[in-house]
Amino acid sequence: MSGERSMKRFVLWSFVATALAGASPLLFHPVAAQSRATATNVAVIPHEAVPNFFKNPAGIYTGENMGIATSSKGTIYIYHRAYETRLFEYSPQGNFVREIGRNNYGFAFAHSVRVDAQDNIWAVDEGTDMLVKFSPEGRVLMTIGRREDPVAMLSNMPGGGSFHGRNAKYRFGRQTDVAFDQQGNIFVSDGYFDARVVKFDKSGRFIKAAGTRGNENLQFSTPHSIATDFQGNVYVGDRGNARVQVLDNDLNWKANYSNVGNPWAVCVSGGPGPKNPGKQYLYVSNSWPDSAPAAAAEFTGEIYKMELDGTIVGKFGKAGKAAGQFATVHQMDCRDPDVIYTAEINNWRSQKILLKPRAMKPTSQN
């Protein structure tokens, strides 16, 4: 019996050691240095946070707020990591309404959430390598991607592993975000373990993928956020390369905007259509990193408002814990260009931010 116990003990410790080794890329991987934005003489846009806007009932909390999105009716969705990954719905007044999708197979490690032109809700989960499309009523309508086989996951935490760059049609590598054009085509930034943008049609059929790992045009280092404009152009927050890459609708390279730091989050105002929203703006967050390095708080945290051609209109905010300050803006919603919703990791919160562009202050050095 003692030999049997020893063997069991050996197997158990071997499993634990293997699990910890497999988890190490996720738990201990060094965070890339955050860049100071090189843009100078940028006007400051006055802003204020709506105090205590999001209201949860007793016993309901949000952990790391990873994603935030609004519907055409003003409904707000927050995708967050607490003890488990959860998706909450709020009224336009910020009142908790319900939870969507709890315990579904596609939830493990939240990353972002978006709402399409039909008000369907898309949860982007990097832990399962899956996109889950919910109807406005909360029914699962479509999934894209595939969770790793359970045996392969035994030695990894959700999202654990290493870069593979496999460029598979219907598999992801810790994908990060999703966007839509006027035809309903689906664009995915993919991600931590791949380095590309993928285009699917509205039915989820693979059309094209573009990008490899690197720092040349149409190469990526953690494509972390993605948005589209009414003309179908694609804006990719190429975080590791400290730039926004602009692609056309066929995923050909058009331009780089490389003066606003490391873009953790990008969004384009106006919503996903199909009605032409008129003039649109690009918003880019040079976020205080989620590792909360003290030194980076001095030169990060601001959000830039830009013309779609990359011209900077102004900026607002800084790193911090107070209302109207930001600690790791992981995703933004800017359907209304003067109302910005932020999902923040380190502050365990989301905020509703009101911009006052007509009262912009004189330019200041960064």
C-alpha positions in Angstrom: 0.0 0.0 0.0 2.8 2.4 0.8 4.2 2.0 -2.7 0.8 2.7 -4.2 0.5 5.8 -2.0 3.9 7.0 -3.1 3.0 6.4 -6.7 -0.3 8.4 -6.3 1.6 11.2 -4.5 4.2 11.3 -7.4 1.5 11.4 -10.0 -0.3 14.2 -8.1 2.8 16.4 -7.7 3.8 15.7 -11.3 0.4 17.0 -12.4 0.7 20.1 -10.2 4.2 20.9 -11.5 3.0 20.4 -15.1 0.0 22.6 -14.5 2.1 25.4 -13.0 4.6 25.2 -15.8 1.8 25.4 -18.3 0.2 28.3 -16.5 3.4 30.3 -16.3 3.1 32.1 -19.7 -0.2 33.5 -18.4 0.8 34.2 -14.8 4.3 35.4 -15.1 4.8 36.7 -18.7 6.4 40.1 -18.4 4.2 43.0 -19.5 5.6 45.1 -22.4 6.6 48.6 -21.5 4.0 51.2 -22.0 5.0 54.1 -24.2 4.6 57.7 -23.6 2.5 59.2 -26.4 4.6 61.3 -28.8 1.8 63.7 -29.8 2.4 67.2 -28.4 0.4 70.4 -28.1 -2.8 68.4 -27.7 -5.9 70.4 -26.6 -7.6 69.1 -23.4 -11.3 68.2 -23.7 -13.1 69.0 -20.4 -14.9 65.9 -19.1 -16.7 64.7 -16.1 -17.8 61.3 -14.8 -21.4 60.7 -13.9 -21.2 59.9 -10.2 -22.3 56.4 -9.1 -23.9 55.7 -12.5 -23.9 51.9 -12.4 -26.0 50.5 -9.6 -26.0 46.9 -8.6 -28.4 45.2 -6.2 -27.1 43.8 -2.9 -24.7 40.9 -3.4 -24.0 41.7 -7.1 -20.5 43.0 -7.9 -18.2 43.3 -10.9 -14.6 42.3 -10.8 -12.2 43.3 -13.5 -14.3 45.2 -16.1 -13.0 43.9 -19.4 -15.6 45.0 -21.9 -18.4 47.5 -22.3 -20.9 48.2 -25.1 -24.2 49.9 -25.7 -27.2 48.9 -27.9 -29.2 51.2 -30.2 -31.8 51.5 -27.3 -29.2 52.6 -24.8 -28.9 49.3 -23.0 -25.4 48.8 -21.6 -23.5 45.5 -21.3 -20.5 44.9 -19.0 -18.4 41.8 -19.5 -16.2 41.1 -16.5 -14.0 38.7 -14.6 -14.8 38.1 -11.0 -14.8 34.6 -9.4 -16.0 33.6 -12.8 -16.6 35.4 -16.1 -20.0 37.1 -16.3 -22.0 39.3 -18.6 -24.3 41.9 -17.0 -27.0 44.1 -18.6 -27.9 47.6 -17.4 -30.6 50.0 -18.3 -29.8 53.3 -20.0 -30.0 54.8 -16.4 -27.4 52.5 -15.1 -29.6 50.1 -13.2 -28.8 46.4 -13.1 -31.3 44.5 -15.2 -30.1 40.9 -15.6 -27.3 38.5 -16.3 -26.8 36.8 -19.7 -25.2 33.5 -20.5 -24.0 32.4 -17.2 -22.3 29.0 -17.2 -22.3 28.7 -21.0 -19.4 26.7 -22.5 -17.9 29.8 -24.2 -17.2 31.7 -21.0 -13.9 31.3 -19.1 -11.8 34.5 -19.3 -13.6 37.6 -20.6 -11.9 40.0 -22.9 -14.5 42.3 -24.7 -18.1 42.7 -25.7 -19.7 44.4 -28.7 -23.2 45.0 -30.0 -24.0 44.7 -33.7 -26.5 46.6 -35.9 -29.4 44.3 -34.9 -28.6 44.7 -31.2 -27.2 41.2 -30.9 -24.5 40.9 -28.1 -21.1 39.4 -29.0 -19.0 38.1 -26.1 -15.3 37.7 -26.9 -13.7 35.2 -24.6 -9.9 34.7 -24.8 -10.0 31.8 -22.3 -12.1 29.6 -24.6 -10.9 31.0 -28.0 -14.6 31.6 -28.8 -17.0 34.3 -29.9 -20.5 33.9 -28.6 -23.4 35.8 -30.3 -26.5 36.3 -28.2 -29.8 37.7 -29.3 -31.1 40.8 -27.5 -33.2 38.3 -25.5 -30.1 36.4 -24.4 -30.4 33.3 -26.6 -27.2 31.9 -28.2 -27.4 32.5 -32.0 -23.9 31.7 -33.2 -20.4 30.7 -32.0 -17.2 31.1 -33.9 -14.0 29.4 -32.7 -13.5 26.4 -30.6 -12.5 25.7 -27.1 -9.3 23.7 -26.6 -9.9 20.0 -26.0 -10.2 19.3 -22.2 -7.2 17.0 -22.1 -5.1 19.7 -23.8 -6.3 22.2 -21.2 -5.3 20.2 -18.1 -1.9 21.8 -17.9 -3.0 25.3 -18.7 -5.0 28.0 -17.0 -7.8 29.5 -19.2 -5.9 31.3 -22.0 -2.6 29.7 -21.0 -0.1 28.4 -23.5 2.2 30.2 -25.9 2.2 32.0 -29.3 1.5 29.6 -32.2 0.5 31.8 -35.2 -1.4 28.9 -36.7 -3.6 31.1 -38.8 -6.5 28.6 -38.9 -9.8 29.5 -40.5 -12.1 28.8 -37.6 -9.7 28.7 -34.6 -8.3 31.6 -32.6 -5.3 32.2 -30.4 -6.7 34.2 -27.5 -8.6 36.6 -29.7 -9.3 40.0 -28.3 -12.1 41.9 -30.0 -14.8 42.0 -32.8 -16.3 44.6 -35.1 -18.8 44.7 -37.9 -19.2 46.6 -41.2 -22.4 47.7 -43.0 -22.9 44.4 -44.7 -22.7 42.5 -41.4 -19.2 41.1 -42.1 -17.4 40.2 -38.9 -13.8 41.3 -38.1 -11.8 39.7 -35.3 -8.5 40.9 -33.8 -6.6 37.7 -33.0 -4.8 38.2 -30.6 -2.2 37.0 -28.0 -1.2 33.7 -29.5 -1.8 34.7 -33.2 -1.1 38.0 -34.8 -3.7 38.8 -37.4 -7.1 40.2 -38.3 -9.8 37.7 -39.6 -12.8 38.5 -41.7 -16.0 36.4 -41.7 -19.3 37.0 -43.5 -22.5 37.7 -41.5 -23.1 33.9 -41.3 -19.7 33.2 -39.8 -18.1 31.9 -43.0 -14.4 32.5 -43.2 -13.4 35.0 -45.9 -9.9 36.1 -45.3 -7.1 36.6 -42.7 -4.3 39.1 -42.9 -1.2 39.7 -40.7 1.8 38.0 -39.2 3.9 38.7 -36.1 6.3 41.6 -36.4 6.5 45.4 -36.6 6.2 46.0 -40.4 3.0 47.2 -42.1 0.3 44.5 -41.7 2.2 42.8 -39.0 1.0 42.9 -35.4 2.2 42.5 -31.8 -0.9 41.8 -29.8 -3.7 43.2 -31.9 -5.8 44.1 -28.8 -8.8 46.1 -30.0 -10.7 46.6 -33.3 -13.3 49.0 -34.7 -14.8 49.9 -38.1 -16.1 53.1 -39.7 -19.2 53.6 -41.9 -17.0 53.2 -45.0 -15.9 49.8 -43.9 -12.3 50.7 -42.9 -10.8 48.7 -40.0 -8.9 50.3 -37.1 -6.7 47.9 -35.2 -5.2 48.7 -31.8 -1.7 47.2 -32.4 -0.8 47.5 -28.8 2.6 45.9 -28.7 3.8 48.0 -31.7 2.4 51.3 -30.1 0.2 52.2 -33.1 -3.2 52.0 -34.6 -3.1 50.2 -38.0 -5.8 51.2 -40.5 -6.9 48.6 -43.0 -9.4 48.7 -45.8 -12.4 46.4 -46.0 -10.4 43.7 -47.7 -7.7 43.8 -45.0 -5.1 45.7 -47.1 -2.9 48.1 -45.2 -3.7 51.8 -45.4 -2.0 53.8 -42.7 -0.4 53.8 -39.2 -1.2 56.2 -36.4 1.8 55.9 -34.1 1.7 59.0 -31.9 -0.8 58.1 -29.2 1.1 55.5 -27.1 0.1 51.9 -26.8 -3.6 51.5 -27.8 -5.3 49.3 -25.3 -8.8 50.2 -26.6 -10.1 51.8 -29.8 -13.6 52.7 -30.8 -15.3 54.7 -33.6 -18.3 56.8 -32.8 -21.7 56.4 -34.4 -22.5 52.8 -33.8 -22.5 49.9 -36.3 -25.2 51.3 -38.7 -26.9 50.7 -41.1 -27.9 54.4 -40.9 -25.0 56.8 -41.9 -24.0 58.4 -38.6 -22.4 61.4 -40.3 -19.1 62.6 -39.0 -17.3 59.9 -37.0 -14.4 60.0 -34.6 -11.8 57.5 -33.5 -11.0 57.2 -29.8 -7.8 55.6 -28.6 -6.8 54.8 -25.0 -3.1 55.1 -24.0 -4.0 53.1 -20.9 -2.2 52.8 -17.5 -1.2 49.1 -17.8 -3.0 46.4 -15.8 0.1 45.6 -13.9 -0.2 49.1 -12.4 3.5 50.2 -12.6 3.8 53.3 -10.5 6.1 55.1 -12.9 3.7 54.6 -15.9 1.0 56.5 -14.1 2.8 59.7 -14.8 2.6 59.5 -18.5 -0.4 57.2 -19.3 -4.1 57.1 -18.8 -5.3 59.6 -21.3 -7.8 59.0 -24.1 -7.4 60.7 -27.5 -10.1 61.9 -29.8 -9.1 61.8 -33.4 -10.4 62.4 -36.9 -10.5 59.2 -38.9 -7.5 60.4 -40.9 -5.4 60.4 -37.7 -5.6 64.1 -36.9 -5.8 64.5 -33.1 -8.7 66.6 -32.0 -8.0 66.5 -28.2 -7.5 64.3 -25.2 -9.0 63.8 -21.8 -8.3 62.0 -18.6 -5.2 60.7 -16.8 -4.2 57.6 -14.8 -5.7 57.4 -11.3 -8.5 56.0 -9.1 -10.7 59.1 -8.7 -13.9 59.6 -10.7 -12.9 60.7 -14.2 -9.5 59.2 -13.9 -8.7 55.8 -15.5 -6.9 52.6 -14.4 -6.5 50.3 -17.3 -9.2 51.3 -19.8 -9.6 47.9 -21.4 -12.6 48.8 -23.7 -14.6 51.8 -24.6 -18.0 52.5 -26.1 -18.4 55.8 -28.0 -21.7 55.4 -29.9 -22.4 59.0 -28.9 -19.1 60.9 -29.5 -19.7 63.0 -26.4 -20.6 60.1 -24.1 -17.8 57.6 -23.5 -18.3 54.4 -21.4 -15.1 52.9 -20.1 -14.4 49.4 -18.7 -11.5 49.4 -16.3 -9.5 46.5 -15.0 -7.6 47.9 -12.0 -10.5 50.0 -10.7 -13.0 47.1 -10.9 -15.5 49.5 -12.4 -17.0 51.1 -15.5 -17.6 54.8 -15.9 -19.9 57.0 -17.9 -17.9 60.0 -19.1 -19.4 63.2 -20.5 -17.2 65.2 -22.8 -17.6 69.0 -23.3 -15.7 69.6 -26.6 -17.1 73.2 -26.9 -15.2 74.1 -23.7 -11.9 72.7 -24.9 -8.8 74.1 -23.1 -5.7 75.4 -24.7 -3.1 72.9 -25.9 -0.6 71.5 -23.5 2.7 69.6 -23.8 2.5 65.9 -23.1 
